[in-house]
Amino acid sequence: MNTTPAAAPAPADSDAPSVFSVNGLWKVFGPDKAAAKVPGSADADLSAAELRERTGCTAAVRDVTFDVRKGEVFVVMGLSGSGKSTLVRCLTRLIEPTAGSLAIDGEDVLAMDATRLRDLRRHRAAMVFQHFGLLPHRTVLDNVAYGLEIQGVGRGDRRDKAAELVAKVGLDGLEHRRPGQLSGGQQQRVGLARALAADPEVLLFDEPFSALDPLIRREMQEEVARLHHEEGRTMVFITHDLAEALRLGDRIALMRDGRIVQLGTPEEIVGSPADDYVRDFVRDVPREQVLTVRTAMRAATAGEAEQGPALAPATTVVDAIQAVAVSGGPARVVDGGRCLGVVDDAGLLAVVAGLPAPTGRGVAA
């Protein structure tokens, strides 16, 4: 499993304002009156089978709370049936939540009328689905421009904008082809360009690449990472693929049976699993490709802070191992011109092996 990031965007600012704020969100499927009674009741903690037997309901999303920060790639991942796709559809009320609160930029989404919801879906949060939904009789250019046409943008302006986005997603020269003449990856690029055409604040991806061949899938992951790196656009990405989540996510919410079992950075998910379920989930991940030098860093001794190669705090362990091997000695971890600590072969190899760091090691102050 190669989990090396496809690009190197700067981490999202932990102090950045929240775009989506979700608190205590539930989605219960079943008879309306019965479903509405589940959140907060004695039935809320029942297993899926017990809940169905007692109430005839299914809780797809259970008491979920998180914020999506401006400029981050927030990944929701889990196995089939975990509730992740239902959750992303709740964000724009394509599926109506049963209980809880939901806001975008501080505005209550659950209180929006039909006009505000239409504005949300057209301008503020655009969906990119697994199934492209392209219009077969229209060219690439006209498919990309379709949303702008619905918005009433003039023909010349919308085609100029569409041509710009076709180039942005790497489809130069294919503007006048129809979807049936494109590969799966090319069709998905058209879908991505169409979503970008509305210039949304947030892009919502619902397992967009799961039907693609592995090589094309990797190309599309790199395309998403590149666009994020260039634009800093906020993205919510749904996937069942752990490698994809680790490659793309600034933070990952891992779901099971409708609940979030752990929310954290890729390094936190892999390095500090919250429970046995998460531990089993990440067991086969090459730790050295995800964990950074902070996990192996120790305080510098006299003289070490002034010599040896300099590494950024976000440097992965696998890259640090190479730097230490080439230099033949410890490498410095430097941030803003200040030496935070050093890493050496003993500390790095301990991280790779999943062993406790040698005595006296750890993140330096």
N, C-alpha and C positions, 0 to 999 in steps of 0.2 A: 504494500500500500504506500503510494507516494502522496504525502500530505504537504509537501512543500508549497507555500503560497504561490499562486499564479502570478501575482504582482506584489508590489510592496507599498501599498497605500499607508499613509500615516494612520496610527490608531485613532479611533474616534475619541474625542475629548470626553473624559468621564464627567466633566462639569457642563457639557453641552446641554442646552434645553431639550426637553422631551418633545418629540413629535406626537407619537401615540402614547397615551397613558391608559393602562388597563388595570382594573382593580376588582378582584373577586368575581371574575367573569365566569358564567355558567352557560352552557347550551345543553338543554335536555330535550331529547326527541321523545314524543309520545303524545297521548291525549292531553290537550292544552291544560285543563284544570289540574290533572295529576302532575304534569311536568313542572308547572309553576310552583308546586308545593315542595319539590325536592330540595332546592338550595336552602341551607340553614335548618333543615329538618333532621330527624333521627335517621332518615333514609340516606342522607348525603354521603355517609361513609360506607355504605354497602358496596360489595363487589358488583361488577357489571351484571353477572348472572343473578345475584340476589335482588338487585334493583329491578331487573326485568320481571322477575317472578312476583315480586311484591306489588309493583306499581304499573307494570307494562311499559316502563320508560327506559331510555338509554341515555346516560350522561356522557356526551362526547367530549365536553370541556367542563372540567371541575375546578372551580375556585382558583382561576388562573390570574396572577398578578405580575405585571412587568411594565417597564417603560422602554420605548425605542428612542434612542438619542439622535439628535440631528447629526447627519453625516455618517452614521455607522451602518455596517451590514449586520443586521440582526437575524440570526438563523434560528428557525424552529425546526427541530428534527426529532424523529422517532420512527418506530416501525409502523407498518400498516395498521390502522385502527387506533392509533395513539391519540388522535384528535387534532393533529397539526393542520390539516387542510380545512377542517371545520373552523378552527381558530382564526385562520387568516381571512376566511370569508366573513367572519363576524366583524372584522375590523372596519369593513365598509357596509355592513348590514346586508350583504348578499344572502347571509343567513342571519336571522334575528336572534340575538342573545336572549337567554331566558332570565338572567339576573346579573347583577354587577354593574360596574360603571366603565365607560369607554369615552375617551376624549382625543381629539386631534388639535394640537396647538391650543389646548385649553378649552376648546368648544365641545360641548356634550354631543357626541354622535348619536346617542340614543334618543335625544330630543329633537333631532333634525327632521324637518318636514320633507316632503317629496322633492321640493326644489333644491334644498340644501344638500340632500343626499345625491341628487343628480350632479350637482356641482362638485361634491366630494369625489365621486367616481370618475368624472370627466377630467377634472383639473388638478386634484390634490393627491389622489392615490390611484395609480393605474396598475391594473393586473396584467401579468404575463402568465398564461396558462400552459400546461403540458400540451394540450391540443390547440394548435395554432389558431384555428377559426378564421383562416384567411378566405377571402372571397375569390373563388376559383376563376371567375370570368374577368377579374380585374388584374392589371399589371402590378408588379412590385411597387412601383411609384404610387399608383392609385390606392393600393392597400394601405400603404403607410400614411397617405393623405386622408384616408377615410374618416378618421376621428375629427380632423380639422374641417372636413366637409360638413359633418353633422353639426359642428359648432358655428357654421355659417361663414367660415373664412373664405375669402375670394379664391377663385381657381388659380390665378397666377401665384398668389402668396403661399397657398397651401402646397403647390407643386414645388416651389422653391425650397420651402421648409422640408418637404419630403425628400427632395434630392440631397439636401445637406445631411439628413439622417441616414439615408441609404449609404452615403459615403462613410459616415461615422461608424456604421456597423460592418463595413468591409464588403459591401455589395456593389461597388462601382462596376458599371458595364452590364448589370443585370436588371436595370430599371424597367425595361419593357418586356421582361419575361413574365409568364403567369406562374402561379404557385405549382402547378403540375410539372413545370419544367425545372423545378429546383430540388435540391437534396433536402433531407430533413433538417440538417444544420442551417442551410440557407433559409428555409422557411421559418425556423425559429428566430433567425436574425431579423427577418421581416417583422415578425411579431414583436420583437424587442424595439425595433425602430418605430413601429406604430404606437407602442406604449410611450416612447420618449417624445413623440410628436406633440402630445398635450403638455409637455414640460411639467410633469407632475412633481410635487414635493417629495413623494414617496413612490418607489416602485415595489410592487408586491409580486413575488414570484412563487407560484404554486407548482412545485416539482417540474419546472419547465424543461429539464433536460433528461428526464428519466427514460424517455422512449428512444433516445439517440444512441448510436453506436459509441463505444468508449472513446475513440479518438476524437469524434465530433463533439462528444460531451465535454471532453477536456478543452477543446478549442473554445466552446461557448463559456465555460467557466473562466477561461483566460480573458474572454471578451468582456464579461461582466466585471471582472476585477480591473480591467483596463479602464472601462467607463467610470467605475467608482473612483479609481485613482485620478482620472482627469477631471471629473466633475464634482466629486465629493457628495454625490446624491445619496440620500437616505434610502436604504433598501431593507425589505423584509423578505427573507428567502426561506422557503419551505422545502425540506428534503428528507429522504429516508437514508441517505448515503452519508456515512460518517466522514469519509475522506473529503467529500464535497463540502461538508459543513466546516471541517477544519481548514480547508483551503481558502474559503471565502469569508468566514465569519469573524467579525470583531468580538462578538459575544454569541453564545449558543444557549438556547433553552431546549433541554432534552426532555421530551414528553413520554409519559407512559400512562395508559388507561385514563387519558384526559387531564392528567395533572403534570405540572412541571416538576421533575424530580431533581434537576440541577440547572442553575443558570449561572454562566460564567464565561470567561475567556477560553479559547481553545487550550491555553496552557493550564488553566485552573481545572478544566474538565479532565484533561489527560493526567495532570500531575497530582490532583487532589480529588479523586472521585468521591461523590457524596455518599454512595452506598454500594452494595454488592452488585446491584443492577448496572449502575454506571461503570463500575470497575470491570465487569464482564464485557460491557459494550466497547470499552476502549482498550481491552486487553492486548489486541494485536496491532495497535498503533505504534509505529516506530517513534519512540519517545523523543529521540534526538532530533527529529524533524519538526517537532512541535514546541518542546520546552526550550526556554531561552537561557542565556548565561546567568540570569538572576538566580536560577535554581541551583547553580553550582558555585556561585561566587563566594569568596571569603575576603576578609579584610586584608589589605596589602601590608606586607612587612616593610621595614625600612629599605628604601631603594626601589621596591617593586612598583611604586606608584609613578616612577619616572622613566621606566624602561619597558621594553616588550611591545608587541603590536597592540593597537587600540581597537576595541570592539564596542559597538553601540549596545545598550542594554537589551534591545530587541533581537540581537544576533542569536540564531538558533544554536543549539549545542553541536549539531553536526558541522556547522561552519566554524565554530570555535575550536573543535577538535582539530580541524585542518590547520587553523592558524597556530595553535599550540605546537602541532607536529612540525610545522615549517620553522617556527622560531626556536624550538628546542627548549622553551621555558614558558613561564606563565604569561598570559595575555591580560592586559588591563581592560576593565570595563569603564568606559568614559562617557559621560553625559554632560554636554555644555562646557566642556573643557575641564571638568572635575572628575577625578578618578574615584569611582564608587567602590572598587575592589578589584580582585584578580581572580582568574580561573586557571586551573592547571589540569594536567592529565588525570590525576587521582579524582578530583571533584567531578570532572566531566564524565569519566567512565562510571562513577557511582550513579550518576543520573541516568545514563544509558541502561544500566543494569537494574534500575529501580530500587537501588539500595539507599539506606540513609546516608546523607553526606558525612564524610569523615569529621571527627570531633573538631570543633572550632570553626567549621565552615558554615556557610549560609549567607543570606543577603547582608552585605555590609551596610552600616549606617551612612 
